[in-house]
């Protein structure tokens, strides 16, 4: 009858360190990409809570116009740490974690190309976190120069110590950069060389395309930031004059180095979320992804275009007129491949049999927020508008709609969607829906009032402000506290479901994809036999098989 | 019969897997080097911007850089790229002692380069804090020197490993990667030499 290999029975009988039911592996130097993926997601979520706590303290300060809750220097330290933690310790690593878990499964590989490198890259994340947060303990406290660390502000060292908040910040960012490059080399090699037979480029799920596009940005962009960070570190520690205007240096050059990476870094974060949207909409609308090939290629187009837009962060940095015009044009060009994607998603949902489960709700909410942030994004790309609202809360509102409204919503959608696959348990739908509505309302309440406040002229990075902005700030603060509370049903849901949730079948959503063909959670090394892919992804309603099956071959033989 | 078939398939799969691993490592290493080159590109563009926009480029009392000794250094380093290539050829023909001889010659040439660099640094009248000229000079030559040092370190490891029995059974990825890294360090130096010493 069925041919059960004897070896696999042996594997089941003997619990190994990597077996799916052994929780201790999550605290070990495991080289299994699935373990590392979950390690990334859980670790970064803890940092998300810490960064969120910083944000809530700031919103508590801003609920009244006066600086009365905390000292101004602490406020500066908090917005620096909030931005740094949220980017380097939450958004980047959580998306690397999702990619780590999903990419090998989606392309039919047993693991990443370099499993040990993968584990080493993950274990740098806690080091970065400890190093960055330890700056609260040194004299003078953490860096106060923001996550962008512009000189000459970042060159100030009032305590005179060599180990100060700014130096610790730079070291943490440097280690985070090494970790990201290791991850990027691993992802690009895995996607280029480890695909299953038949998994051609245009049979890869869009999520894999977008991870590839994002990691290519890391490879060409991050080294530029590293160069700038090294020079800044030398300015602070050795007394060189690269960015120090007092000694003839050029602080604007640092801004070029910084934004050459840190603008594309936004696409490093948002591209995988585009991938998540592209995976989720077809499943819950029961329709193939509209324009699959165009959506895939548009990810690579974004990779290329995002490399030539960075000066739009520097319209007000004494940038010459011709350069402003040039970068205004290139920045607006980004709207084309992103617009293509939005149209494709809307066309995918259009006329589908929608099932509004939690992942779909988060994806839809994320899409709405993304369209809104895209509109304000095109506004900000325009030089006259940007000069007017430069350094105001309008900018803060815009990028929080991108990063929270679109990216965090996409991450939540992905966590709910693949939770049954990762843990082998179903989550509680009711708590998921409660979490969605709290988060959606909290997001609008927190970030929408920032736009009118900014248009009225409220500056960013201030602990006190003119009372005329008070109304919008009270709303935003209430929204901020609501967002903080919204994580409670999520944590409750995840923890209790993982412990005692209903056991999940291999494919609870009737989704099409290699990851749904294996058990939940997938066995060690993922596939008993590497599948042979014979069709494009997203074949919903097409009634064609995704992979070649042994069974059908055997049936075909007698005929 | 089916079990025999599955065993042979497994063997085949294992072989393909192993072959892939070596190929993956080289692919990954090339991707890494491309990314690493962007750091140098950033430093180079920073240097060009500083040099073309700074009013008092040379610090007071500095006429320029001596080019004779660095030029000899350049010739030694560039030649070592050919020497390491010959070493690699010897390894492919399984001539281990020929490989080691030329490998050690490469290391000696790299060490001579570092020594020459150290002599040059110690004889200079300006330091790292002497304006943008001093800062960029030491940054570029120092960062490149760090790569030369890393290259010699890798070469030492490869030399020691060549004495281990059965070291090349799984291919010679380590030697090939080290050699590629050495060529990379060479190319960077040629650009650096033109930017700093030739273009004064």
Boltz contact constraints between the chains, C-beta under 6 A:
constraints:
  - contact:
      token1: [A, 3]
      token2: [B, 2]
      max_distance: 6.0
  - contact:
      token1: [A, 113]
      token2: [B, 24]
      max_distance: 6.0
  - contact:
      token1: [A, 181]
      token2: [B, 35]
      max_distance: 6.0
  - contact:
      token1: [A, 185]
      token2: [B, 28]
      max_distance: 6.0
  - contact:
      token1: [A, 185]
      token2: [B, 31]
      max_distance: 6.0
  - contact:
      token1: [A, 185]
      token2: [B, 32]
      max_distance: 6.0
  - contact:
      token1: [A, 188]
      token2: [B, 31]
      max_distance: 6.0
  - contact:
      token1: [A, 189]
      token2: [B, 24]
      max_distance: 6.0
  - contact:
      token1: [A, 189]
      token2: [B, 27]
      max_distance: 6.0
  - contact:
      token1: [A, 189]
      token2: [B, 28]
      max_distance: 6.0
  - contact:
      token1: [A, 193]
      token2: [B, 24]
      max_distance: 6.0
  - contact:
      token1: [A, 193]
      token2: [B, 27]
      max_distance: 6.0
  - contact:
      token1: [A, 219]
      token2: [B, 35]
      max_distance: 6.0
  - contact:
      token1: [A, 220]
      token2: [B, 38]
      max_distance: 6.0
  - contact:
      token1: [A, 223]
      token2: [B, 35]
      max_distance: 6.0
  - contact:
      token1: [A, 223]
      token2: [B, 38]
      max_distance: 6.0
  - contact:
      token1: [A, 223]
      token2: [B, 39]
      max_distance: 6.0
  - contact:
      token1: [A, 224]
      token2: [B, 42]
      max_distance: 6.0
  - contact:
      token1: [A, 226]
      token2: [B, 39]
      max_distance: 6.0
  - contact:
      token1: [A, 227]
      token2: [B, 39]
      max_distance: 6.0
  - contact:
      token1: [A, 227]
      token2: [B, 42]
      max_distance: 6.0
  - contact:
      token1: [A, 227]
      token2: [B, 43]
      max_distance: 6.0
  - contact:
      token1: [A, 238]
      token2: [B, 128]
      max_distance: 6.0
  - contact:
      token1: [A, 239]
      token2: [B, 129]
      max_distance: 6.0
  - contact:
      token1: [A, 240]
      token2: [B, 128]
      max_distance: 6.0
  - contact:
      token1: [A, 240]
      token2: [B, 129]
      max_distance: 6.0
  - contact:
      token1: [A, 240]
      token2: [B, 135]
      max_distance: 6.0
  - contact:
      token1: [A, 241]
      token2: [B, 135]
      max_distance: 6.0
  - contact:
      token1: [A, 242]
      token2: [B, 135]
      max_distance: 6.0
  - contact:
      token1: [A, 248]
      token2: [B, 131]
      max_distance: 6.0
